[in-house]
Amino acid sequence: MDPELEAFVPLLPHTDLTDPVAYRKMYAELVASKPVPDMTGMEIEDRTVPADPDVRVRVYRPHQAQGAVVWLHGGAWTVGDLDTEHLWAAPIAELSGAVVITVDYRLSPEHRFPAALDDAYAVVSWAHEHAAELGVDPARIAVGGHSAGGNLAAAVALRARDEQGPPICFQVLNEAILDDRQQTWSARNFTDTPWNTRAVRAAALEHYLGDQPATAYAAPARAEDLSGLPSAYIACAEFDPNRDEDIDYALRLLQAGVSVELHQWPGTFHGSLAIQSAAISQRQLADIGAALRRALAA
């Protein structure tokens, strides 16, 4: 493991999804204790997207922004909101030069699949319809997310393709959970890794799906046809149960004729990017920003 990251491992809270309400409170307090990112020269606005039900979003608009990305937070579909995602969204907006729209999607288990996906899809549709108001080209709107948010981003891209919905030009899947079957080497063997383990994945999927069978929109790795999807930037952590399904998905996209940039970050673990003082975390964030800048450039 990367030495800078390893030093933090004993300080990390245990991921316990048995009581989602308690874990949400702990997670929010943890994020609130972190330094606030520099937002100089950036406009930040909370909006409400009309839907059923309405969806709260936060819009980060850097100076002379090019394109937009609807960014979906992680948290096993059970935790996270606009405030907890602030530590990710502001740096991504600054590094990418894009408008970043974070989404307060409904959480599990109170709202199971497809509630979060419906909220994410509604926001992408809204962003496309209001591109002029956002100051961006409607042809330059991407989706992205971390962990469960990466799952939602991949699912939105699949659904938009299948339903001839809003055009999406790019997808960023960071340490995404894409497969419910737990059959890859990393999903079977990483049982004691920081923040995310085989058991944590199982609990998250149970909260999200309940007794529903997983479809391709719940577990994008189940999609039989990946052709016609937007180009992708896919990143995975070395010590992460999600690692191998991310690599497999990237290879399948390539085989379907979709352009892919794939990064496997050595010495990292799931969510270690949140330790933004580490040099490798800064490289990871810069890489996501650069990939979006290239994809959304006029």
VEXDREN-2710 file (C-alpha; in Angstrom, 1 decimal):
% VEXDREN-2710
k/r/px/py/pz
1/MET/0.0/0.0/0.0
2/ASP/1.1/3.6/-0.7
3/PRO/2.9/4.7/2.5
4/GLU/1.1/8.0/2.8
5/LEU/-2.3/6.2/2.6
6/GLU/-1.3/3.4/4.9
7/ALA/-0.6/5.8/7.7
8/PHE/-4.3/6.8/7.7
9/VAL/-5.7/3.3/7.7
10/PRO/-5.8/2.9/11.5
11/LEU/-7.7/6.2/11.7
12/LEU/-10.5/5.2/9.3
13/PRO/-13.9/4.5/10.7
14/HIS/-15.3/1.0/10.1
15/THR/-18.0/0.8/7.4
16/ASP/-21.1/-0.5/9.1
17/LEU/-24.3/-0.5/7.0
18/THR/-26.4/-2.4/9.5
19/ASP/-27.8/1.0/10.7
20/PRO/-27.8/3.3/7.7
21/VAL/-29.2/6.3/9.7
22/ALA/-26.4/6.1/12.2
23/TYR/-23.8/5.6/9.6
24/ARG/-25.1/8.7/7.6
25/LYS/-24.6/10.8/10.8
26/MET/-21.1/9.5/11.4
27/TYR/-20.1/10.0/7.7
28/ALA/-21.5/13.6/7.6
29/GLU/-19.6/14.4/10.8
30/LEU/-16.4/12.9/9.4
31/VAL/-16.7/15.0/6.2
32/ALA/-17.6/18.2/8.1
33/SER/-14.3/17.8/10.0
34/LYS/-12.2/18.1/6.8
35/PRO/-10.8/21.4/5.5
36/VAL/-13.1/23.3/3.1
37/PRO/-11.7/23.3/-0.5
38/ASP/-10.7/26.6/-2.1
39/MET/-13.6/27.9/-4.2
40/THR/-12.1/31.2/-5.3
41/GLY/-13.6/32.4/-8.6
42/MET/-16.3/29.7/-8.6
43/GLU/-20.0/30.2/-8.5
44/ILE/-22.0/27.7/-6.4
45/GLU/-25.7/27.5/-6.5
46/ASP/-28.3/25.1/-5.1
47/ARG/-31.2/24.3/-7.4
48/THR/-34.2/22.1/-7.5
49/VAL/-34.8/19.9/-10.6
50/PRO/-38.6/19.4/-11.3
51/ALA/-39.2/15.6/-11.2
52/ASP/-41.4/13.1/-9.4
53/PRO/-40.3/13.8/-6.7
54/ASP/-38.1/16.9/-7.2
55/VAL/-34.4/16.4/-6.9
56/ARG/-32.0/18.9/-5.2
57/VAL/-28.8/19.6/-7.0
58/ARG/-25.7/21.8/-6.4
59/VAL/-24.2/23.6/-9.4
60/TYR/-20.4/24.5/-9.4
61/ARG/-19.6/26.9/-12.2
62/PRO/-15.9/27.8/-12.6
63/HIS/-14.9/30.8/-14.6
64/GLN/-15.2/30.3/-18.4
65/ALA/-16.6/26.8/-17.9
66/GLN/-16.6/24.4/-20.8
67/GLY/-19.1/21.5/-20.7
68/ALA/-20.8/20.0/-17.7
69/VAL/-20.7/16.8/-15.7
70/VAL/-23.5/15.4/-13.6
71/TRP/-21.5/14.0/-10.7
72/LEU/-23.0/11.3/-8.5
73/HIS/-21.7/10.7/-5.0
74/GLY/-20.6/7.4/-3.5
75/GLY/-21.8/5.9/-0.3
76/ALA/-23.1/2.4/-1.0
77/TRP/-26.4/4.0/-2.2
78/THR/-27.2/4.5/1.5
79/VAL/-25.2/7.6/2.6
80/GLY/-24.1/10.9/1.2
81/ASP/-25.7/14.2/0.1
82/LEU/-24.8/17.5/-1.5
83/ASP/-22.7/18.6/1.5
84/THR/-20.7/15.4/1.9
85/GLU/-19.8/15.5/-1.8
86/HIS/-18.5/19.1/-1.6
87/LEU/-14.9/17.8/-1.0
88/TRP/-15.0/16.0/-4.4
89/ALA/-17.1/18.4/-6.5
90/ALA/-15.2/21.6/-5.9
91/PRO/-11.8/20.2/-6.9
92/ILE/-13.2/18.4/-9.9
93/ALA/-14.8/21.6/-11.1
94/GLU/-11.6/23.5/-10.7
95/LEU/-9.4/20.9/-12.3
96/SER/-11.8/20.1/-15.2
97/GLY/-12.9/23.6/-16.0
98/ALA/-16.4/22.1/-16.3
99/VAL/-19.7/22.9/-14.6
100/VAL/-20.2/20.2/-12.0
101/ILE/-23.7/19.3/-10.9
102/THR/-24.0/17.1/-7.8
103/VAL/-27.2/15.2/-7.1
104/ASP/-29.0/14.6/-3.9
105/TYR/-30.5/11.3/-5.1
106/ARG/-32.8/9.2/-2.9
107/LEU/-31.0/6.8/-0.6
108/SER/-31.5/3.1/0.2
109/PRO/-33.0/1.2/2.0
110/GLU/-35.8/3.7/2.3
111/HIS/-35.8/4.2/-1.5
112/ARG/-34.7/1.1/-3.3
113/PHE/-33.7/0.7/-7.0
114/PRO/-34.6/2.4/-9.3
115/ALA/-35.2/5.5/-7.2
116/ALA/-31.6/6.8/-7.3
117/LEU/-31.3/6.0/-10.9
118/ASP/-34.5/7.8/-11.7
119/ASP/-33.2/10.9/-9.9
120/ALA/-29.9/10.8/-11.7
121/TYR/-31.5/10.4/-15.1
122/ALA/-33.9/13.2/-14.4
123/VAL/-31.0/15.5/-13.6
124/VAL/-29.1/14.6/-16.8
125/SER/-32.3/15.3/-18.8
126/TRP/-32.7/18.6/-17.0
127/ALA/-29.0/19.6/-17.6
128/HIS/-29.5/18.9/-21.3
129/GLU/-32.7/20.9/-21.5
130/HIS/-31.2/23.8/-19.5
131/ALA/-27.7/23.8/-21.1
132/ALA/-28.0/27.3/-22.3
133/GLU/-29.0/28.5/-18.8
134/LEU/-26.0/26.6/-17.5
135/GLY/-23.8/28.2/-20.1
136/VAL/-22.7/25.0/-21.7
137/ASP/-23.1/23.2/-25.1
138/PRO/-25.8/20.5/-24.8
139/ALA/-23.6/18.2/-26.8
140/ARG/-20.9/18.4/-24.1
141/ILE/-22.6/16.9/-21.0
142/ALA/-20.9/14.0/-19.2
143/VAL/-21.9/11.8/-16.3
144/GLY/-19.6/10.6/-13.6
145/GLY/-19.3/9.3/-10.1
146/HIS/-17.5/7.4/-7.4
147/SER/-18.4/3.9/-6.2
148/ALA/-22.2/3.6/-6.1
149/GLY/-22.2/6.9/-8.0
150/GLY/-20.1/5.3/-10.7
151/ASN/-22.7/2.5/-10.9
152/LEU/-25.4/5.2/-11.4
153/ALA/-23.3/7.0/-14.0
154/ALA/-22.9/3.8/-16.0
155/ALA/-26.6/2.9/-15.6
156/VAL/-27.6/6.4/-16.8
157/ALA/-25.4/6.0/-19.9
158/LEU/-27.0/2.6/-20.6
159/ARG/-30.5/3.9/-20.1
160/ALA/-30.0/7.1/-22.2
161/ARG/-28.7/4.9/-25.1
162/ASP/-31.6/2.4/-24.8
163/GLU/-34.3/5.1/-24.5
164/GLN/-32.7/7.5/-27.0
165/GLY/-32.6/9.9/-24.1
166/PRO/-30.4/12.9/-23.5
167/PRO/-27.0/12.6/-25.4
168/ILE/-24.1/11.9/-23.1
169/CYS/-20.7/12.6/-24.5
170/PHE/-18.5/11.0/-21.8
171/GLN/-18.7/8.8/-18.6
172/VAL/-16.3/8.8/-15.6
173/LEU/-16.5/5.6/-13.5
174/ASN/-14.3/5.9/-10.5
175/GLU/-14.0/2.7/-8.4
176/ALA/-17.5/1.9/-9.5
177/ILE/-19.5/-1.1/-8.2
178/LEU/-20.8/-2.6/-11.4
179/ASP/-21.6/-6.2/-10.7
180/ASP/-23.8/-7.8/-8.0
181/ARG/-22.6/-11.3/-8.5
182/GLN/-19.4/-11.1/-6.4
183/GLN/-17.6/-13.6/-8.7
184/THR/-14.4/-11.7/-9.6
185/TRP/-11.1/-12.5/-7.9
186/SER/-11.1/-9.1/-6.1
187/ALA/-14.7/-9.4/-5.0
188/ARG/-14.1/-12.9/-3.5
189/ASN/-10.7/-12.2/-1.9
190/PHE/-10.8/-8.6/-0.6
191/THR/-12.5/-9.3/2.7
192/ASP/-10.5/-7.0/5.0
193/THR/-9.6/-4.0/2.9
194/PRO/-10.1/-0.5/4.1
195/TRP/-13.6/1.0/3.7
196/ASN/-14.9/-1.5/1.2
197/THR/-15.0/-5.3/1.5
198/ARG/-16.9/-8.2/0.1
199/ALA/-19.3/-8.0/3.1
200/VAL/-19.8/-4.2/2.7
201/ARG/-20.7/-4.7/-1.0
202/ALA/-23.2/-7.4/-0.1
203/ALA/-24.9/-5.2/2.5
204/ALA/-25.0/-2.2/0.1
205/LEU/-26.5/-4.4/-2.7
206/GLU/-29.1/-5.8/-0.2
207/HIS/-30.1/-2.2/0.8
208/TYR/-30.3/-1.1/-2.8
209/LEU/-32.1/-4.1/-4.4
210/GLY/-34.0/-5.6/-1.6
211/ASP/-35.5/-8.8/-3.1
212/GLN/-35.5/-7.5/-6.6
213/PRO/-33.4/-9.4/-9.2
214/ALA/-30.5/-7.3/-10.6
215/THR/-31.0/-5.9/-14.1
216/ALA/-28.4/-4.2/-16.2
217/TYR/-29.6/-0.8/-14.9
218/ALA/-28.9/-2.0/-11.3
219/ALA/-25.7/-3.8/-12.2
220/PRO/-24.3/-2.5/-15.5
221/ALA/-21.9/-5.5/-15.8
222/ARG/-25.0/-7.5/-16.6
223/ALA/-25.6/-5.6/-19.8
224/GLU/-25.1/-7.9/-22.8
225/ASP/-24.5/-5.1/-25.3
226/LEU/-22.1/-2.2/-24.5
227/SER/-21.9/-0.8/-28.0
228/GLY/-23.0/2.8/-28.7
229/LEU/-22.1/4.0/-25.2
230/PRO/-20.2/7.2/-24.6
231/SER/-16.4/7.1/-24.3
232/ALA/-15.2/6.3/-20.8
233/TYR/-12.6/7.1/-18.2
234/ILE/-12.5/4.2/-15.8
235/ALA/-10.3/4.2/-12.6
236/CYS/-9.9/1.5/-10.0
237/ALA/-8.0/1.1/-6.7
238/GLU/-5.6/-1.8/-6.2
239/PHE/-7.0/-2.9/-2.9
240/ASP/-10.7/-2.7/-3.7
241/PRO/-13.3/-5.5/-4.2
242/ASN/-14.6/-3.5/-7.2
243/ARG/-11.3/-3.5/-9.0
244/ASP/-11.6/-6.5/-11.3
245/GLU/-15.2/-5.8/-12.5
246/ASP/-14.1/-2.2/-13.4
247/ILE/-11.2/-3.7/-15.5
248/ASP/-13.6/-6.2/-17.0
249/TYR/-16.1/-3.5/-17.9
250/ALA/-13.4/-1.4/-19.5
251/LEU/-12.2/-4.3/-21.6
252/ARG/-15.8/-5.1/-22.7
253/LEU/-16.4/-1.5/-23.7
254/LEU/-13.2/-1.6/-25.8
255/GLN/-14.4/-4.8/-27.4
256/ALA/-17.7/-3.1/-28.2
257/GLY/-15.9/-0.3/-30.0
258/VAL/-16.1/2.3/-27.2
259/SER/-13.0/4.4/-26.5
260/VAL/-11.7/3.9/-23.0
261/GLU/-9.0/5.3/-20.8
262/LEU/-8.3/2.8/-17.9
263/HIS/-6.3/3.5/-14.8
264/GLN/-5.5/1.0/-12.0
265/TRP/-3.9/3.1/-9.3
266/PRO/-1.2/1.1/-7.4
267/GLY/-1.1/1.1/-3.6
268/THR/-4.6/2.7/-3.3
269/PHE/-7.8/1.4/-1.6
270/HIS/-11.4/2.2/-2.2
271/GLY/-12.1/5.8/-1.3
272/SER/-8.5/6.6/-0.5
273/LEU/-8.8/9.5/-2.9
274/ALA/-10.6/11.3/-0.1
275/ILE/-7.2/11.5/1.6
276/GLN/-6.4/14.5/-0.6
277/SER/-3.1/15.3/1.2
278/ALA/-1.5/12.2/-0.3
279/ALA/0.5/12.7/-3.5
280/ILE/-1.2/9.8/-5.2
281/SER/-4.6/11.2/-4.4
282/GLN/-3.6/14.5/-5.9
283/ARG/-2.5/12.6/-9.1
284/GLN/-5.9/10.8/-9.2
285/LEU/-7.9/14.0/-8.8
286/ALA/-5.8/15.8/-11.4
287/ASP/-6.2/12.8/-13.8
288/ILE/-10.0/12.9/-13.5
289/GLY/-10.0/16.7/-14.1
290/ALA/-7.7/16.3/-17.1
291/ALA/-9.9/13.6/-18.6
292/LEU/-13.0/15.7/-18.3
293/ARG/-11.2/18.8/-19.6
294/ARG/-10.2/16.8/-22.7
295/ALA/-13.6/15.3/-23.2
296/LEU/-15.5/18.5/-22.8
297/ALA/-13.2/20.9/-24.6
298/ALA/-14.8/23.0/-27.3
END
